[in-house]
Amino acid sequence: MLQPSVLVRDLRKDFGPVPSLDGRMVKVLRGVNFQAAPGEVTTLLGSNGAGKSTTLSCAQGLLKPDGGDVTVLGQQPYRAGSALRSRVGVMLQDGGLPPSARPLALLNLVARMYQHPASVDELADRLGIHAFAHTNIRRLSGGQKQRVAFAAALLGKPEVLFLDEPSAGLDPQSRQIVFDMIQEQRALGTCIVLTTHLMDDAEKLSDRVFIIDRGQTVAEGTVAQLTSWSADASESGELSFEARPGLPVEELTTLSGGVLSEAAPGNYRLSKFASPADMVALSQWLDASQAMPTTMAMRKRTLEDVFLEIAEKSRDE
C-alpha cells in the first residue's frame, strides 16, 4: 500500500473571538481525519459550511491548526518553506487571482517561479483561455476565473494537487475538460485532494470519499463502499415494479421501515428497500396477491442518499 501524500489526524481549528457570540470562539473543525495517496482522487464531501475549505487551507499551510496533525509529503505545511510549496499545486475556491492581471501574463509569471514548468500555451489552449487572454481578471466570469486558477495550479507539475470546488461556475463543456485533466493528473501519479458539495462530481471523480459534517469526518470509503447495502434500515435503496393495478399495498407490512405505494395505476414503489428479508416479504406478498410483476428495478443508493441520511442523523443528535 502506498504511503499517503497527505495525512490529516484529528484536525481542529477555531475562529474568533466573535463579538456577536459574546467573544466566544467558533469551533469550525472539531476532528477532521483523512488521508490521500499518490495516483488517487480523494474527495472531501460536505455541505456549505461543513469545514471543507478550512480543512484544505490547513493542509495547504494557509492556516495554522489549533490541534491535531497535518503532513503533506512528510512535512508540516504551516512550517514548511518553498521546497515543499513548489511540489504542491493549489486552486482556491475564490480563485485568489490578482484582479488587475491578465490571464496569460499571470500564467507566464507563475510559470517562471518553477524550474521545469508545464507549458502555459498548452494549458491555455486546453482550457480555452486564449479566448479571453487579454481581459483583466476582474472582468472575467466565474467559470473563466476557475479555468485560469486551475491552469495556475497545474503549472508546477505538482505531486500534490489541492482543488477547492474545481467545477464551480463551469459550463458543461469546460467541466468535462477539467474532469478529463484531473483524471490525467491522477494517471501521472499525482495525489489529488478536492472538495465539493456536488454529489455527481464526487461519484465521477473519486477513488475515496471522506464526508465532513459540522467540522468532523463522519464517514469514509470508496463510492461503492459508501453506497452499498447496509443492515441499517435507514441506509436503503428503492424498488419499483409494474403489476396489475389495485393490489392491496397496505397488506405488505413486514419491511425494514419501508412503505409500498401505488404511484400510478399498475406502477408500484417500495421505499427503504433495505435487506434480503424485504425481498422475501415482497415475494410472499406477491404470491398471496396472485400477482406477477412484468418489470422490476432497484435504484441503487447514491452519495446524495448517504449524505442526506447523515444530515438527518446529525439533526436528530
Backbone hydrogen bonds, N-H to C=O, Kabsch-Sander energy under -0.5 kcal/mol:
donor,donor_aa,acceptor,acceptor_aa,energy
5,S,36,A,-2.3
6,V,36,A,-1.9
7,L,71,T,-2.6
8,V,34,F,-2.9
9,R,69,D,-2.8
11,L,32,V,-2.5
12,R,67,G,-2.2
13,K,29,L,-1.5
15,F,26,V,-2.5
18,V,24,R,-2.5
21,L,18,V,-1.7
22,D,19,P,-1.6
23,G,18,V,-2.0
24,R,18,V,-0.6
24,R,21,L,-1.3
26,V,15,F,-3.8
27,K,25,M,-0.6
28,V,13,K,-1.6
28,V,26,V,-1.2
29,L,13,K,-2.1
30,R,215,G,-3.0
31,G,11,L,-1.4
31,G,215,G,-0.6
32,V,11,L,-1.7
34,F,8,V,-1.8
36,A,6,V,-2.4
40,E,37,A,-1.1
42,T,40,E,-0.7
42,T,192,I,-3.2
43,T,41,V,-0.5
43,T,208,R,-2.7
44,L,194,L,-2.9
45,L,43,T,-0.7
45,L,210,F,-2.5
46,G,196,T,-1.3
50,A,47,S,-2.0
55,T,51,G,-2.1
56,L,52,K,-2.2
57,S,53,S,-2.4
58,C,54,T,-1.9
59,A,55,T,-2.1
60,Q,56,L,-2.0
61,G,58,C,-0.8
62,L,57,S,-2.2
63,L,57,S,-1.4
66,D,12,R,-2.8
67,G,12,R,-1.0
69,D,9,R,-2.4
71,T,7,L,-2.4
72,V,75,Q,-3.3
73,L,5,S,-3.6
75,Q,72,V,-1.7
79,R,76,Q,-1.1
80,A,76,Q,-1.2
84,L,81,G,-0.7
85,R,81,G,-1.7
86,S,82,S,-2.2
87,R,84,L,-1.9
88,V,85,R,-1.3
89,G,160,V,-3.0
91,M,162,F,-2.2
92,L,90,V,-0.5
95,G,92,L,-1.2
96,G,94,D,-1.1
101,A,98,P,-1.4
104,L,133,A,-0.9
106,L,102,R,-2.7
107,L,103,P,-2.6
108,N,104,L,-2.4
109,L,105,A,-1.9
110,V,106,L,-2.6
111,A,107,L,-2.4
112,R,108,N,-1.4
113,M,110,V,-1.7
114,Y,111,A,-1.7
118,A,155,L,-2.9
123,L,119,S,-2.1
124,A,120,V,-2.9
125,D,121,D,-2.5
126,R,122,E,-2.5
127,L,123,L,-2.3
128,G,125,D,-0.9
129,I,124,A,-2.5
130,H,124,A,-0.8
131,A,128,G,-0.7
132,F,129,I,-1.6
133,A,130,H,-1.1
135,T,132,F,-1.5
137,I,101,A,-2.7
138,R,99,P,-2.4
139,R,136,N,-1.8
140,L,137,I,-1.6
145,K,141,S,-2.3
146,Q,142,G,-1.9
147,R,143,G,-1.8
148,V,144,Q,-1.9
149,A,145,K,-2.7
150,F,146,Q,-2.4
151,A,147,R,-2.2
152,A,148,V,-2.4
153,A,149,A,-1.8
154,L,150,F,-1.1
154,L,151,A,-0.6
155,L,151,A,-0.9
155,L,152,A,-0.5
157,K,154,L,-2.0
159,E,87,R,-2.4
160,V,87,R,-1.6
161,L,191,C,-3.1
162,F,89,G,-3.2
162,F,160,V,-0.5
163,L,161,L,-0.5
163,L,193,V,-2.8
164,D,91,M,-2.3
165,E,163,L,-0.8
165,E,195,T,-1.5
168,A,165,E,-1.5
170,L,167,S,-1.8
175,R,171,D,-2.8
176,Q,172,P,-1.9
177,I,173,Q,-1.9
178,V,174,S,-2.6
179,F,175,R,-2.4
180,D,176,Q,-2.6
181,M,177,I,-2.2
182,I,178,V,-2.3
183,Q,179,F,-2.2
184,E,180,D,-1.9
185,Q,181,M,-2.2
186,R,182,I,-2.2
187,A,183,Q,-2.1
188,L,184,E,-1.3
189,G,186,R,-1.6
190,T,185,Q,-2.1
191,C,159,E,-2.9
192,I,40,E,-2.4
192,I,190,T,-0.7
193,V,161,L,-2.8
193,V,191,C,-0.5
194,L,42,T,-2.4
194,L,192,I,-0.5
195,T,163,L,-2.1
196,T,44,L,-1.8
199,M,197,H,-0.7
202,A,198,L,-1.8
203,E,199,M,-2.5
204,K,200,D,-2.2
205,L,201,D,-2.2
206,S,202,A,-2.1
207,D,41,V,-3.0
208,R,41,V,-1.8
209,V,221,G,-3.0
210,F,43,T,-2.9
211,I,219,A,-2.7
212,I,45,L,-3.0
212,I,210,F,-0.5
213,D,216,Q,-2.7
215,G,50,A,-2.1
216,Q,213,D,-1.1
217,T,31,G,-1.5
218,V,211,I,-2.8
218,V,216,Q,-0.6
219,A,211,I,-1.1
221,G,209,V,-1.7
226,L,222,T,-2.5
227,T,223,V,-1.9
228,S,224,A,-0.7
228,S,225,Q,-0.6
230,S,235,E,-0.9
233,A,231,A,-0.5
235,E,232,D,-2.1
236,S,234,S,-0.9
237,G,273,F,-1.8
238,E,299,R,-1.4
239,L,270,L,-2.4
240,S,297,A,-3.1
241,F,268,Y,-2.0
242,E,295,T,-1.9
243,A,266,G,-1.8
247,L,244,R,-0.5
249,V,247,L,-2.0
251,E,248,P,-1.8
252,L,249,V,-1.4
253,T,251,E,-1.1
255,L,253,T,-2.2
257,G,255,L,-1.5
261,S,269,R,-2.2
263,A,261,S,-0.9
263,A,267,N,-1.1
264,A,267,N,-1.4
267,N,264,A,-3.1
268,Y,241,F,-3.1
268,Y,266,G,-0.6
269,R,261,S,-2.8
270,L,239,L,-3.8
271,S,259,V,-2.2
271,S,269,R,-0.6
273,F,237,G,-2.2
274,A,272,K,-1.2
278,D,275,S,-0.8
279,M,275,S,-1.1
280,V,276,P,-1.9
281,A,277,A,-2.5
282,L,278,D,-2.4
283,S,279,M,-2.4
284,Q,280,V,-2.4
285,W,281,A,-2.2
286,L,282,L,-2.6
287,D,283,S,-2.3
288,A,284,Q,-2.6
289,S,285,W,-2.0
290,Q,287,D,-1.1
291,A,286,L,-2.5
294,T,242,E,-2.7
295,T,242,E,-0.9
297,A,240,S,-2.9
299,R,238,E,-3.3
300,K,298,M,-0.7
301,R,227,T,-0.5
306,V,302,T,-2.1
307,F,303,L,-3.1
308,L,304,E,-2.7
309,E,305,D,-2.3
310,I,306,V,-2.3
311,A,307,F,-2.5
312,E,308,L,-2.3
313,K,309,E,-2.2
314,S,310,I,-2.4
315,R,311,A,-1.9
316,D,312,E,-1.5
317,E,313,K,-1.0
